[in-house]
Amino acid sequence: MTQSSPMTQSSPNPSDERIVDTMIQLARVAKLHRMIVAGANSAEILVELHRRGYLRVTTTKICREPCRQFDVALVAWREHSIKALENTLDRLAHYLGAAGVLVLWIGPHERIANQMLGLVVQRLGFRIESGTRCENGIAIAARRLDSVPAAKTA
């Protein structure tokens, strides 16, 4: 196993690039949107977003005040615990504005069932709008339930 120092860090990992591609597509994000990133490789995703011109991005480690000022929250999840994921999403939800979108990527080795993920997202007040299975995991996009217009009755 080799370690690289920050000074000798090479180009982004191709898998991180594909994860970011998928998350950007699901979020339908513009470069002017404010984004917050969480997860084990949030620093790498932050760098990749900055490299692509998304400059209004921060991480939960840098931004301490969750005052609903972000348009998009991106989470790359590589851990195994559904409870830890739920805690992370619960904390992250406070950073999102009323119309904010939550985009979650879960690695291929995670044992989180799709149904369980749906329940966690719903308990936190979000509804899954779209998702995709990719070679390196699954990704979903969800919006707050109160930001989705209710269906009109006849």
C-alpha positions as CSV (number, residue, x, y, z in Angstrom):
1,M,0.0,0.0,0.0
2,T,1.4,3.4,-1.0
3,Q,0.6,6.7,0.4
4,S,0.8,10.0,-1.5
5,S,1.5,13.3,0.2
6,P,-0.7,16.3,-0.7
7,M,2.1,17.8,-2.6
8,T,2.5,14.7,-4.9
9,Q,-1.2,14.0,-5.3
10,S,-1.9,12.9,-8.9
11,S,-5.0,13.5,-11.0
12,P,-8.4,12.6,-9.6
13,N,-9.4,8.9,-9.3
14,P,-11.4,7.9,-12.4
15,S,-14.0,6.4,-10.1
16,D,-14.4,9.7,-8.3
17,E,-14.8,11.5,-11.7
18,R,-17.6,9.1,-12.7
19,I,-19.3,9.5,-9.3
20,V,-19.2,13.3,-9.7
21,D,-20.5,13.0,-13.3
22,T,-23.5,11.0,-12.0
23,M,-24.2,13.2,-9.1
24,I,-24.1,16.4,-11.2
25,Q,-26.5,14.9,-13.7
26,L,-29.0,13.7,-11.0
27,A,-28.8,17.1,-9.2
28,R,-29.3,19.1,-12.5
29,V,-26.9,21.6,-10.9
30,A,-25.7,24.8,-12.4
31,K,-22.3,26.4,-11.5
32,L,-24.1,29.1,-9.6
33,H,-25.8,26.7,-7.2
34,R,-24.5,26.5,-3.7
35,M,-23.5,23.0,-2.8
36,I,-22.3,21.1,0.3
37,V,-20.5,17.8,0.2
38,A,-20.4,15.1,2.8
39,G,-19.0,11.6,3.1
40,A,-15.7,9.8,3.4
41,N,-14.2,11.2,0.2
42,S,-15.8,14.6,0.4
43,A,-12.5,16.4,0.0
44,E,-11.8,14.6,-3.3
45,I,-15.3,15.4,-4.6
46,L,-14.9,19.0,-3.6
47,V,-11.6,19.2,-5.5
48,E,-13.2,17.6,-8.6
49,L,-16.1,20.0,-8.5
50,H,-13.8,23.0,-8.2
51,R,-11.7,21.6,-11.1
52,R,-14.9,21.6,-13.2
53,G,-15.8,25.2,-12.3
54,Y,-18.2,24.6,-9.5
55,L,-16.8,27.2,-7.1
56,R,-19.7,27.6,-4.7
57,V,-19.0,24.3,-2.9
58,T,-18.0,23.5,0.6
59,T,-18.0,20.5,3.0
60,T,-19.7,19.9,6.3
61,K,-16.3,19.9,7.9
62,I,-15.6,23.5,6.7
63,C,-19.1,24.9,7.0
64,R,-20.2,24.8,10.7
65,E,-23.6,26.7,10.5
66,P,-26.4,24.6,9.1
67,C,-28.7,27.5,8.1
68,R,-30.5,26.1,5.1
69,Q,-28.5,28.2,2.6
70,F,-27.5,25.4,0.1
71,D,-29.3,24.3,-3.1
72,V,-27.7,20.9,-3.3
73,A,-26.2,18.4,-0.9
74,L,-24.0,15.6,-2.3
75,V,-23.1,12.5,-0.3
76,A,-20.7,9.8,-1.4
77,W,-21.3,7.0,1.0
78,R,-18.7,4.2,1.4
79,E,-19.6,2.9,4.9
80,H,-21.7,0.0,5.9
81,S,-24.0,1.3,8.6
82,I,-27.5,2.5,7.7
83,K,-27.7,4.2,11.1
84,A,-24.5,6.2,10.4
85,L,-25.9,7.2,7.0
86,E,-29.2,8.3,8.5
87,N,-27.3,10.4,11.1
88,T,-25.2,12.0,8.3
89,L,-28.3,12.7,6.2
90,D,-30.2,14.1,9.2
91,R,-27.4,16.6,9.9
92,L,-27.0,17.4,6.2
93,A,-30.7,18.2,5.8
94,H,-30.4,21.3,7.9
95,Y,-28.0,22.8,5.4
96,L,-30.4,22.5,2.5
97,G,-32.9,25.2,1.6
98,A,-36.6,24.5,1.1
99,A,-36.2,23.6,-2.6
100,G,-32.9,21.8,-2.0
101,V,-32.0,18.5,-3.6
102,L,-30.1,15.7,-1.9
103,V,-28.0,13.5,-4.1
104,L,-26.6,10.3,-2.6
105,W,-24.1,7.9,-4.1
106,I,-23.7,4.5,-2.4
107,G,-20.8,2.3,-3.2
108,P,-21.2,-1.2,-4.7
109,H,-20.0,-3.0,-1.5
110,E,-22.6,-1.4,0.8
111,R,-25.3,-3.7,2.1
112,I,-28.0,-1.0,2.2
113,A,-31.2,-2.3,0.6
114,N,-33.0,0.1,-1.8
115,Q,-36.2,-0.2,0.3
116,M,-34.3,0.7,3.5
117,L,-32.7,3.7,1.8
118,G,-36.1,4.9,0.6
119,L,-37.5,4.7,4.2
120,V,-34.5,6.6,5.6
121,V,-34.9,9.4,3.0
122,Q,-38.6,9.6,3.6
123,R,-38.2,9.7,7.4
124,L,-36.0,12.8,6.9
125,G,-38.7,14.5,4.9
126,F,-37.5,13.8,1.3
127,R,-38.9,11.9,-1.7
128,I,-36.7,10.1,-4.2
129,E,-37.2,11.7,-7.6
130,S,-34.7,9.8,-9.7
131,G,-31.9,7.3,-9.5
132,T,-29.5,5.2,-11.4
133,R,-27.4,2.1,-11.1
134,C,-23.9,2.5,-12.3
135,E,-20.8,0.3,-12.5
136,N,-19.5,1.6,-9.2
137,G,-22.7,1.8,-7.1
138,I,-26.1,3.5,-7.1
139,A,-27.1,7.1,-7.0
140,I,-30.4,8.8,-6.1
141,A,-31.7,12.3,-6.1
142,A,-34.4,13.4,-3.6
143,R,-36.2,16.6,-2.8
144,R,-38.0,17.8,0.4
145,L,-41.6,16.6,0.5
146,D,-42.8,20.1,1.3
147,S,-41.1,21.5,-1.8
148,V,-43.0,19.1,-4.2
149,P,-46.3,20.6,-5.4
150,A,-49.2,18.6,-4.2
151,A,-51.4,17.0,-6.9
152,K,-54.6,19.0,-7.5
153,T,-57.9,17.2,-7.0
154,A,-60.7,17.5,-9.5
